[in-house]
Amino acid sequence: MTPVLCIDSGNTRLKWGLRQGDAWLDRGALSLAEIGRLPGADRIVACNVAGEQARRAIESLPSPVTWVRAQAEQCGVRNGYERPEQLGTDRWCALIGARALFAGPALVVMCGTATTIDVLDADGMHKGGLILPGLDMMRASLAAGTADLPAAGGEWRDPLANIATNTLDAIASGCLAATLGAIREMARRGGLPPIFILLSGGAAAAVSPHLALPHRVVDNLVLEGLARYPAGQCGVAL
């Protein structure tokens, strides 16, 4: 089986993985300007939420590209959106990746430029979800929209144990508390039995230590979903 290059073209970085069979040969991340550094492969399977420039750059690579788009049903996942094609392709791939890795009811949380929280039941039905600003976007919006609030610095202070007593910590703690609260609320209101959380994305490492719910950090759920397309590996993990 020949290697396939999986590309997740996001808002801030291009994440990639070289997949052969059921194993990753290599993975990494780079800027769009560095796209020429990607390893060669016989074909590419990709999703893109970064616009036309990113799409053209990926299509300029020497291998043929298969673009993944959200469908009504695929790889054991049924799309819960009123108009399935409107679901972001990165979220769709993350749901497929989650279904491949975990067979039970799951909350699929992608912590990137935006934070997305999607409910997936034990039968593979996507029940819908939330979109909110990511941690960096929250901090940046506060700095941009106010005269006196800075964008940088700050540490987490648990509001129940050690509430913030300076502005930088108050900002960092407020942004993280909002994210944790949204995850907890969806876990509580998802309409499912006890739910397991799959956490991925660039800010997952910042969220995970403070999430007091059963969860697993997955390096890149979008790539895990993309990997199921080229070889038709849409099985469900037990």
C-alpha positions as CSV (number, residue, x, y, z in Angstrom):
1,M,0.0,0.0,0.0
2,T,1.5,3.4,-1.0
3,P,1.6,6.3,1.4
4,V,-1.0,9.0,1.3
5,L,-0.4,12.6,2.4
6,C,-3.3,13.9,4.6
7,I,-3.5,17.7,4.8
8,D,-5.6,19.7,7.3
9,S,-5.4,23.3,6.1
10,G,-6.5,25.5,9.0
11,N,-6.7,29.1,9.9
12,T,-3.3,29.4,11.4
13,R,-1.2,26.4,10.2
14,L,-1.2,23.6,7.7
15,K,-1.1,20.2,9.6
16,W,0.0,17.2,7.6
17,G,0.5,13.5,8.1
18,L,2.0,10.8,5.8
19,R,-0.1,7.6,6.3
20,Q,0.5,4.1,5.1
21,G,-2.1,1.5,5.9
22,D,-3.1,2.0,9.6
23,A,0.1,3.7,10.6
24,W,1.5,7.3,10.5
25,L,5.0,7.4,8.9
26,D,5.4,11.1,9.8
27,R,3.4,14.1,10.9
28,G,4.0,17.8,11.3
29,A,2.8,21.4,10.9
30,L,4.0,24.3,8.8
31,S,2.9,27.6,7.4
32,L,1.4,27.9,3.9
33,A,4.6,29.6,2.7
34,E,6.5,26.4,3.6
35,I,4.2,24.1,1.6
36,G,7.1,23.0,-0.6
37,R,8.6,21.2,2.3
38,L,5.8,18.6,2.4
39,P,6.8,15.0,1.7
40,G,5.9,13.5,-1.6
41,A,3.1,10.9,-2.0
42,D,1.2,9.3,-4.7
43,R,-2.0,11.2,-3.7
44,I,-3.3,13.7,-1.3
45,V,-6.5,13.8,0.7
46,A,-7.2,17.2,2.2
47,C,-9.6,19.6,3.9
48,N,-9.4,23.3,3.8
49,V,-10.9,26.1,5.9
50,A,-8.2,28.7,5.1
51,G,-9.7,30.1,1.8
52,E,-8.8,30.1,-1.9
53,Q,-5.1,30.9,-1.6
54,A,-4.6,27.8,0.5
55,R,-6.7,25.7,-1.9
56,R,-4.6,26.8,-4.9
57,A,-1.4,26.2,-3.1
58,I,-2.4,22.6,-2.2
59,E,-3.6,21.9,-5.7
60,S,-0.2,23.1,-7.1
61,L,1.5,20.2,-5.4
62,P,2.6,17.4,-7.9
63,S,0.2,14.8,-6.5
64,P,-3.6,14.6,-7.3
65,V,-5.8,16.0,-4.5
66,T,-9.0,14.5,-3.1
67,W,-11.0,17.2,-1.3
68,V,-13.1,16.1,1.6
69,R,-16.4,17.8,2.2
70,A,-19.2,17.3,4.7
71,Q,-21.8,14.7,3.6
72,A,-25.1,13.5,5.0
73,E,-23.5,10.3,6.0
74,Q,-20.0,8.9,5.7
75,C,-17.6,6.5,7.5
76,G,-20.2,5.6,10.2
77,V,-21.1,9.2,11.0
78,R,-24.5,10.8,10.2
79,N,-24.5,14.5,9.9
80,G,-26.9,16.3,12.2
81,Y,-26.9,19.7,10.5
82,E,-30.1,20.9,8.8
83,R,-28.0,21.4,5.7
84,P,-25.1,18.9,5.9
85,E,-22.9,20.7,3.5
86,Q,-22.7,23.7,5.8
87,L,-20.8,21.8,8.5
88,G,-17.1,22.7,8.4
89,T,-15.0,20.1,6.7
90,D,-12.5,20.2,9.6
91,R,-15.3,19.4,12.1
92,W,-16.6,16.7,9.8
93,C,-13.2,15.1,9.6
94,A,-12.8,15.4,13.4
95,L,-16.1,13.6,13.9
96,I,-15.0,10.7,11.6
97,G,-11.7,10.5,13.4
98,A,-13.5,10.4,16.7
99,R,-15.8,7.7,15.5
100,A,-12.9,5.6,14.3
101,L,-11.1,5.9,17.6
102,F,-14.0,5.6,20.1
103,A,-17.3,3.8,19.7
104,G,-19.2,5.3,22.6
105,P,-21.0,8.6,23.0
106,A,-18.5,11.4,22.7
107,L,-18.0,15.1,22.9
108,V,-15.6,16.1,20.1
109,V,-13.8,19.3,21.1
110,M,-11.4,21.1,18.7
111,C,-9.4,23.8,20.4
112,G,-8.0,25.9,17.6
113,T,-8.5,29.5,16.3
114,A,-12.1,28.7,17.2
115,T,-13.3,26.2,19.7
116,T,-15.9,23.7,18.4
117,I,-17.8,21.3,20.6
118,D,-19.8,18.6,18.8
119,V,-22.0,15.8,20.2
120,L,-21.7,12.3,18.7
121,D,-23.9,9.5,20.0
122,A,-23.0,5.8,20.3
123,D,-24.7,5.2,16.9
124,G,-22.6,7.7,15.1
125,M,-25.3,10.4,14.9
126,H,-23.9,13.9,15.1
127,K,-26.4,15.8,17.3
128,G,-25.1,19.3,16.6
129,G,-22.7,21.5,18.5
130,L,-21.3,24.9,19.5
131,I,-18.7,27.3,18.0
132,L,-17.0,29.9,20.2
133,P,-13.8,31.9,19.9
134,G,-10.6,30.1,20.7
135,L,-8.4,31.1,23.7
136,D,-6.1,33.3,21.7
137,M,-9.0,34.9,19.8
138,M,-10.8,35.7,23.1
139,R,-7.7,37.4,24.5
140,A,-7.0,39.3,21.2
141,S,-10.6,40.5,21.0
142,L,-10.4,41.9,24.6
143,A,-7.2,43.8,23.7
144,A,-8.7,45.1,20.4
145,G,-12.0,46.1,21.8
146,T,-10.9,47.8,25.0
147,A,-8.5,50.6,25.8
148,D,-6.8,49.1,28.9
149,L,-6.8,45.4,28.6
150,P,-3.6,43.8,27.4
151,A,-3.4,40.7,25.1
152,A,-0.4,38.9,26.5
153,G,0.5,37.0,29.7
154,G,-1.5,35.8,32.6
155,E,-1.9,32.4,34.4
156,W,-4.9,30.3,35.2
157,R,-6.4,31.0,38.6
158,D,-9.3,28.6,39.6
159,P,-12.3,30.8,40.5
160,L,-13.4,28.3,43.2
161,A,-10.0,28.1,44.9
162,N,-7.6,30.9,44.0
163,I,-9.5,33.7,42.2
164,A,-7.4,36.1,40.1
165,T,-6.2,39.3,41.7
166,N,-4.5,41.0,38.8
167,T,-5.6,41.8,35.3
168,L,-3.4,39.5,33.3
169,D,-4.5,36.4,35.4
170,A,-8.1,37.6,35.2
171,I,-8.0,37.6,31.4
172,A,-6.3,34.2,31.1
173,S,-8.6,32.7,33.7
174,G,-11.7,34.2,32.2
175,C,-11.0,32.9,28.7
176,L,-10.2,29.4,29.9
177,A,-13.1,29.3,32.3
178,A,-15.5,30.2,29.4
179,T,-14.1,27.4,27.4
180,L,-14.3,24.9,30.2
181,G,-17.8,26.0,31.1
182,A,-19.0,25.5,27.5
183,I,-17.5,22.0,27.4
184,R,-19.1,21.1,30.8
185,E,-22.4,22.5,29.7
186,M,-22.4,20.4,26.5
187,A,-21.4,17.3,28.4
188,R,-24.3,17.9,30.8
189,R,-26.9,18.8,28.2
190,G,-25.8,16.7,25.3
191,G,-28.8,14.4,25.7
192,L,-26.6,11.3,26.1
193,P,-25.6,8.8,28.7
194,P,-22.2,9.5,30.5
195,I,-20.1,11.0,27.8
196,F,-16.4,10.8,27.0
197,I,-14.5,13.8,25.7
198,L,-12.1,13.7,22.8
199,L,-9.9,16.9,22.9
200,S,-7.7,18.0,20.0
201,G,-6.2,21.1,18.5
202,G,-3.4,23.5,19.3
203,A,-4.9,24.7,22.6
204,A,-5.9,21.3,23.8
205,A,-2.8,21.2,26.0
206,A,-3.9,24.4,27.8
207,V,-7.4,23.1,28.4
208,S,-6.8,19.5,29.4
209,P,-5.2,20.0,32.8
210,H,-8.2,21.9,34.0
211,L,-10.9,19.8,32.5
212,A,-12.2,17.7,35.4
213,L,-14.2,15.3,33.2
214,P,-13.1,12.0,31.6
215,H,-11.3,12.9,28.4
216,R,-8.4,12.0,26.0
217,V,-6.2,14.3,24.1
218,V,-5.7,13.2,20.5
219,D,-2.9,14.8,18.6
220,N,-5.0,15.7,15.5
221,L,-8.5,14.3,15.1
222,V,-8.8,16.0,11.7
223,L,-5.9,14.0,10.3
224,E,-7.4,10.8,11.9
225,G,-10.6,11.5,9.9
226,L,-8.8,12.3,6.7
227,A,-6.8,9.0,7.0
228,R,-10.0,7.0,6.8
229,Y,-10.8,8.3,3.3
230,P,-8.1,7.1,0.9
231,A,-8.1,3.4,1.9
232,G,-11.8,3.3,2.9
233,Q,-10.8,2.5,6.5
234,C,-14.1,3.6,8.1
235,G,-14.2,0.9,10.8
236,V,-15.1,1.8,14.4
237,A,-12.7,1.2,17.3
238,L,-14.0,-0.9,20.2
